[in-house]
């Protein structure tokens, strides 16, 4: 058995860990509010549904807070993901903006917050891989219930534009995505997410997106191992 095959076998048997971050309340406030539901409640309800779906797949799920109203700073949310050694850190929010739909954000460059520069280049690379796998799959599963608002970098957000990346991304040591599930100030989006059916559909879409992201990250790891193995083999042959 080659070292590459052994490494791939060990990696494939590793149980997944996903950290779900239901946004707010934090140092930036309590989030936006629609006419029928708050961001705080919507993300909590969907996070719990997503947790059930992932755990049904035997995935270990870590939440960044234990109750809807618990205050957790964004730095601490990232630390929870880091301490759990999460394969993916998915942050759930609702937007207040013109237009409607689901948007996904990921860090593509380092930012600075609290005297720290981050995330590291490897986290940037793997966050991009995860985002580009996650977003189209989530949109596909939503099947037009919620339109595609786009895939963007952290720098397209207000905080990310100032810092270079979102605070939760800067402090993250694992692949990280932020999902604005809906535009809560849009009546059609709010009408969708306020219902149990809509929340379940959103959780289904997020679940599918997470699985695609985890698969893409696995493939990237396998490709890296293959590259290292090939390089080592080439050096060994030259030394013979």
Secondary structure in CASP SS format (residue, H / E / C, confidence):
PFRMAT SS
TARGET T0000
AUTHOR 0000-0000-0000
METHOD secondary structure of the structure
MODEL  1
X C 1.00
X C 1.00
X H 1.00
X H 1.00
X H 1.00
X H 1.00
X H 1.00
X H 1.00
X H 1.00
X H 1.00
X H 1.00
X H 1.00
X C 1.00
X C 1.00
X C 1.00
X C 1.00
X E 1.00
X E 1.00
X E 1.00
X E 1.00
X E 1.00
X E 1.00
X C 1.00
X C 1.00
X C 1.00
X E 1.00
X C 1.00
X C 1.00
X E 1.00
X C 1.00
X C 1.00
X C 1.00
X E 1.00
X C 1.00
X C 1.00
X C 1.00
X C 1.00
X E 1.00
X H 1.00
X H 1.00
X H 1.00
X H 1.00
X H 1.00
X H 1.00
X H 1.00
X H 1.00
X H 1.00
X H 1.00
X H 1.00
X H 1.00
X H 1.00
X H 1.00
X H 1.00
X H 1.00
X H 1.00
X H 1.00
X C 1.00
X C 1.00
X C 1.00
X E 1.00
X E 1.00
X E 1.00
X E 1.00
X C 1.00
X C 1.00
X C 1.00
X C 1.00
X C 1.00
X C 1.00
X C 1.00
X C 1.00
X C 1.00
X C 1.00
X H 1.00
X H 1.00
X H 1.00
X H 1.00
X H 1.00
X H 1.00
X H 1.00
X H 1.00
X H 1.00
X H 1.00
X C 1.00
X C 1.00
X C 1.00
X C 1.00
X E 1.00
X E 1.00
X E 1.00
X E 1.00
X E 1.00
X E 1.00
X E 1.00
X E 1.00
X C 1.00
X C 1.00
X C 1.00
X C 1.00
X C 1.00
X C 1.00
X E 1.00
X E 1.00
X E 1.00
X E 1.00
X E 1.00
X C 1.00
X C 1.00
X C 1.00
X C 1.00
X E 1.00
X E 1.00
X E 1.00
X C 1.00
X C 1.00
X E 1.00
X E 1.00
X E 1.00
X C 1.00
X C 1.00
X H 1.00
X H 1.00
X H 1.00
X H 1.00
X H 1.00
X H 1.00
X H 1.00
X H 1.00
X H 1.00
X H 1.00
X H 1.00
X H 1.00
X H 1.00
X H 1.00
X H 1.00
X H 1.00
X H 1.00
X H 1.00
X H 1.00
X H 1.00
X H 1.00
X H 1.00
X C 1.00
X C 1.00
X C 1.00
X C 1.00
X C 1.00
X E 1.00
X E 1.00
X E 1.00
X E 1.00
X E 1.00
X E 1.00
X H 1.00
X H 1.00
X H 1.00
X C 1.00
X H 1.00
X H 1.00
X H 1.00
X H 1.00
X H 1.00
X H 1.00
X C 1.00
X C 1.00
X C 1.00
X H 1.00
X H 1.00
X H 1.00
X H 1.00
X C 1.00
X C 1.00
X C 1.00
X C 1.00
X C 1.00
X E 1.00
X E 1.00
X E 1.00
X E 1.00
X E 1.00
X E 1.00
X E 1.00
X E 1.00
X C 1.00
X C 1.00
X C 1.00
X H 1.00
X H 1.00
X H 1.00
X H 1.00
X H 1.00
X H 1.00
X H 1.00
X C 1.00
X C 1.00
X H 1.00
X H 1.00
X H 1.00
X H 1.00
X H 1.00
X H 1.00
X H 1.00
X H 1.00
X H 1.00
X H 1.00
X H 1.00
X H 1.00
X H 1.00
X H 1.00
X H 1.00
X H 1.00
X H 1.00
X H 1.00
X H 1.00
X H 1.00
X H 1.00
X H 1.00
X H 1.00
X H 1.00
X H 1.00
X H 1.00
X H 1.00
X H 1.00
X H 1.00
X H 1.00
X H 1.00
X H 1.00
X H 1.00
X H 1.00
X H 1.00
X H 1.00
X H 1.00
X H 1.00
X H 1.00
X H 1.00
X H 1.00
X H 1.00
X H 1.00
X H 1.00
X C 1.00
END
